[in-house]
Amino acid sequence: MPSPYVKEKVWFPCSGLRCSGILYKPAEAEGRVPAVVMAHGLGAVKEMHTEEYASLWASEGLAVLTFDYRRFGESEGEPRQALYPEDQVADYRCAIAYARSLDFVDPDRICVWGTSFSGGHVLTLLAFPPPGVRCGVAQVPNLYSYRTAMRYFGTLDPVLQLAEYGREQCCRGEPATIPIVSEEGGPSIITAREAVEFYTKYAAQFPTFRNYITLDSIDRILAYNPGFYAELVSRPVLFVVAEKDETTPPDVVEEVASRIKAEVRVVKYPVGHFKVYELPLVHEVARVELEWFKKHLGA
């Protein structure tokens, strides 16, 4: 039977700044409990549909920490909305270190969870695992940024042109920005119809979300392709795939999974990218992931 849990706002140090998090913990835990550290996808903030997952897992006896990356949401950092993948992975590591420092968390039973763009971070972290990390969950993951761009545009040329413009602006000390999605069909980072609907209709409900990133992020995003690390992954990983995904190519997951030597499970659903956050499917997905935690964390 589900148990009560406590939810609180927390802050933890990261590269001289403070990252904002929401911590869920069992109210009646005896001894130290396993923990899940989770962060959202491209441009998203910690409040966006993580409650449906974290509340279930906390009621089943796990501690859960969800957080905003530096420069996003309530976390500190300038320039705002600068999406640097290497920094986001570093933020994950700081979040993991913070979770391990909590007196009610077992520091040797940690799982990393990511979705969409942060699903790729899970692969990076499992290839170069921080202490205590036992397993990972990668939902609808972005595993090759350049291949995703190729799916959108057929060529990298328009993306490279935007990146060059961003470099010029940055060199002049005038950082420019670009929308994550555009309702009017103008230049944007993501062009999939399902993404436009999600970011404009649903993400806008969260007051700390901003529908743009800095243009100098594009170079870094294109160069970030965690699928290349598949052979190095040394911890079990669960992939959640949306078979009708228009945002991150679902067929890439099978290819990457086949190159991982650690234990792999791939769970597929006949839905689009953002349906994994919506009722009723979100509860089914969260329970599948809970069973993965129980298996590998001894929860």
Residue, then its C-alpha position, 0 to 999 in steps of 0.5 A: m500500500p502506498s505510504p505518505y511522503v514529504k515534498e520540499k524545495v531544496w538548493f544544492p551547490c553547482s560550480g559556484l552557483r546554486c541549483s534549485g530542486i524539489l526533493y521527495k522523501p518517504a515520511e516513514a522510512e526506516g534506514r537509508v533509502p535508494a534515490v532517483v535523480m531526475a531532470h527534464g528535456l530541452g528547455a524544460v523545467k523541473e515542475m513539468h510533469t515530473e510530479e506524476y512520476a516522483s510522487l508514485w516512487a516516493s510513496e513506494g519508498l524511494a527518495v526522488l530529486t528533480f532539479d533545474y539545470r543552471r541558467f534555467g528555471e529557478s536555478e542561478g546562472e547567466p546567460r539565462q537559457a544557455l543550453y550547454p550539454e557538458d554543463q548539464v551533465a556536470d549539474y547532474r553530477c552535482a545533483i547526484a553528489y547532493a542526493r548521496s550526502l543526505d542522511f536518509v539516502d543510501p549513497d550506493r543505490i542511486c538511479v539517474w532518470g532523464t527524458s528527451f534531451s536529458g535521456g541522452h545525459v543518462l547514457t553519458l552518465l552511465a558510460f562515465p558513472p559517478p559513485g553510487v550510480r547503479c542504473g539509469v532510465a532514458q525516456v524518449p531519448n535524444l541520442y544523436s543531435y546531428r541525426t535528429a537535425m538531419r531528420y528535421f531538415g534533410t541537411l545540417d546547412p540551416v542549423l549551421q547557418l544559425a550557429e554561425y550567426g550565433r557565434e558572430q553575435c556572441c563574439r560581439g558580446e550580443p548573445a542572441t536567442i532562438p525559440i525552442v518552437s515557433e507557432e508561426g513556422g519561423p526558425s526554431i530548435i524543434t519543428a515537430r508538430e507535436a513539440v509545437e503543441f506541447y511547448t506552446k499549450y502545456a509548457a507555457q502553464f509553468p511560470t519559470f519556463r521560457n520558450y527560447i535558448t541562446l543561439d550559441s547553444i546550437d554548436r554545443i547541441l550539435a556536437y553532443n551525441p551520447g549514442f557514441y558512448a554506447e559501448l562504454v555503458s557499464r550500468p543497466v539501462l531501461f529505454v522507454v520508446a514512443e514508436k510514433d515519436e516525431t521529436t527524437p527518432p525512435d529507431v535509433v534507440e534499438e541500434v544504440a541498445s544493441r551496442i550496450k554490453a550492460e543489461v538493457r531493456v527497451v519498452k515501447y508504446p505506440v504513441g507520440h513523444f509527449k504522450v509519456y507525460e500525460l494521463p493515463l499513460v504516465h502512470e503505466v510508464a512510472r510503474v514500469e520504471l518503478e519495477w526497474f528501480k526495485k530490481h536494481l536498487g533493491a527498493 
